[in-house]
Amino acid sequence: MKKTSLLIGFMFALISQLKAQTADEIFDRYYDATGGKTLWNGVKSYVVKQDFVANAPTDFSQEIKVSLEHKAILKTKTILKRDFIYGVNTSEAFFKVPTGSRDKNVVYETKDLSDKDKNTIKREMTDGLVPFRDYQEKGYIATYVGLKADNGKPVHQVELNGKDIKYDLFFDATTYLLSKQKAKLASGEEITQEFTQYTKSPYGVSYPSAGTYYSSVEKRNTKLSSNVTFNDKIEDSVFKK
């Protein structure tokens, strides 16, 4: 135990000599580690496919299509083989609920999203890849907290505060990859995601492809796997009601 403590202390002393002093420096290191700022600036659209598995009836998958150019998102959440669809574009914000039995042709009832739900989906659109991308334009304030220990490893902690959300971001002090993200919502719910694996996309940007997900409301540890495709053409009609 003593040897481990001394080793961690030595690592902190070594890294502290090189540690960044601002949130922006940490973010830049992350961009460099995942493909470079030029590639990140070139992202105009993306599609995320995810599986949330806790070996429970509530397991689900989802597909999120985003056009940053057109400020539009379509999110399809599939649970018990039924698709629940959320869409937001510059003029519409809607929710499609499947009706009828599963053995018949699916019929959807379309409803307008409340302002609260609309803002939540819009935030998923802009924060889906990383919440700190263009954070100042979104009205977020970033603060570098310092070098911390997380699961015995040194990490740089950054706080990102918005109007209805607060993120605590933890970056590996060696690789500068985002290893953990905690989001505290205005409702009081806290969502913790830990990222254990990164995958390099054909586009060149690396993204977290495996990890865990925990909600303080659901109180269930969930395995999370993700696949991201960048800059494939998405027809505008996809995002329409």
N, C-alpha and C positions, 0 to 999 in steps of 0.2 A: 504494500500500500504506500509506504514511504517513498519507494523508488518511483512508483507511478506518479505521485504528487510532485516529486522533483522533476520528472520528465515533462509533465504538463507545465510546470513553472518555467522550465527552460524554454519550452516552445513559445510560451507567452512572451518571455523576455526577448526572444529572437524576433518574433513577428512584430512586436510592438515597435521595434526599431524601423520597420518598413511600413507600418500600418498607415492607411489613408486617413485623412483628418476630416474629410467632408463626405456627405452622402453622394454627391455627384461623382466623386472619385471612385467610390465603391460601385456605383451603377456603371461607370465606364469600364471598370475592370470586368464586370459581368458581361457587358456587350463584347469585349475583346475575347473573353473565354468561350463565348457561344457563337462566334462567327464574324464579329466586327460590326462597328456602327454603320458602315456603308450598307451592308446587307439588311440590317434592322430597319434602316431608313427606307429601304426599297420594298418593305412589306406593305402591300396594298390590300391583300385579302388573305384569309386563311380559313381552313376547315379543321375542327378538332373533333375527334371521335374518342369517347371515353367509356370505360366500364368501371362501375362501382360495385364491388363484391364484398359482402360480409356474410355470405352463406345464410341469407335471410330472405323472406318473401319480398322485402323492400329493395332487393338488389335491382339495379337499373343500369341502362346505358343511355348515352346522349350524344347527339351530333350537333355541333354549333358551327354555323356558316356565317362568316363576317365579311362585309365589304367596308373597309375603312374609308375608301374613296367616297362611297355613297352613304356612309353613316347608317348602315343597315345590318341587322342581325336576324337570323332565324335559328331558334333553338328547339330541337326535337328531343324530348325526354321519353324513353320507352321503358315502361314498367308493366310487368305481366302481359307482355306482347301488345300493349296498347300505347299509341303515340299521343303525347300531349305536346302541342306546338305553340311556341311563343314567338312573336315577331314584332320588330320595331324598325320603322324606317322614318324618313323625314316628315311623313304626313300621317302615319298609322301606327297604332300600338295595339296588338290583338292577341287573343288566346283562343286556341282551337281545342275543344274537348271532344273526344270520341264518344259517341252514343250508340246504344244498341248492343247486342251480343257480339262476341268475337267471331262467331261462325258465319256472320253475314258481312256484306260489303260495308266498309266503315263509312259512317256518316258523322260529320263534325258539326258541332254547334259553336259558332264563332261569337266571342264576346270581346268588348273593349277592355284593355288593361286599365287598372286604376293608376293614378299618377305614381303611387309608391312602387307598384310592380313594374311600371314602365321605367322608372329610374333604376330599379334593380337590374333589369335586363340590359339597359343602356350601359350600366357600369360593367356588366359582364363583357360587353362588346369592347370597351376601351381598356379594361384591366385584364382581359382573358389571357393574353400572352404573358405579360408581366405588368403589375399595377403601376410601376414607376416609369413606364414609357410615357413621355410627354406629360409628366406629372404636374408640371407648373401650369400647363394649359388647362388641366382639369381642376385646378384650384387646390391641389394637394401641397402640403408643406412637408419637406423631408428633413429629418434630423439624424445625424450620426450619433448613436448612443455610445458606442465603444466596443472594445474587444471583450467577448464573453466566453464562457465555457458552455457547450451544449453537448450532452452525451459524451463528455470527456474530450471533446475536440474544440479547438479555438474557432470562434466565428465572429464576424463583424455584424453588429446589430444596427439596423436602421429603422427608425419610426417614420411612417408615412401617414399623415393625418389629412382626412377629407371631411366634408360636411357631415356625412352620414356613415362614415366608416373610418376605422383606424387599422393600419397594417403594422405588424412587427415582422421585419424581414431579417433573416439570418443567413449570411453568406459565408461559406467555407473560407477560412483565412488563408488557405493554401491555393485552392483552385479558383476562388471567387465565384463559384457556382452557388445559386440559391439553394440552400439545403432545407430550410423550413420557412413557412409563411403562416402567420396567425392573423386572422381578420376578425375584428370585433365590430359587429353591426349595431345600428341604432336601436334595434329591437333587444339587444343584450346578448344575442346569440354569438358565440365564438366558434370560428371554424379554423382548425389547424390542419395544414397539409405539410407532410414531410416528403422530400424528393430524394429517392435513393438511386435513381438511374437517369442519365441523359442520353438522348439519341440525336445523331446528326441527320438532318433532313436532306433530301436531294438538292434543295435550294441552297443549303450551306449553313443555315441557322440550327443550332442545337437547342433542344427543348427537354424539359423533364418528362420522361415517358413512363416512370413507375414510381410508386410511393404509397403513402397512406393518407386517409382523410378521416377527420373526426369532427363532429358537430356537438356542441354542448347541449343542443336540444335533443338530438337523436341518441346521444350517448352510446355510440357504436363505432368501434374501430373498423374501418373499411379499406380494403385494398383498392388502389386507384391505378389504372393504366391508361395511357393517352397516346394517340397518334395524331400528329399535326402535319397538314399539307399547306404549303405556302404558295400564294400567287397563282393557283389554278383559276381559270375563268369561271365566274359564277354569274349566271344570267340574272339581270335585274328582277325578272318576274318571280324569282324564287322568294323574294322578300315581300311580295305583295299579299294582301289579304285575300 
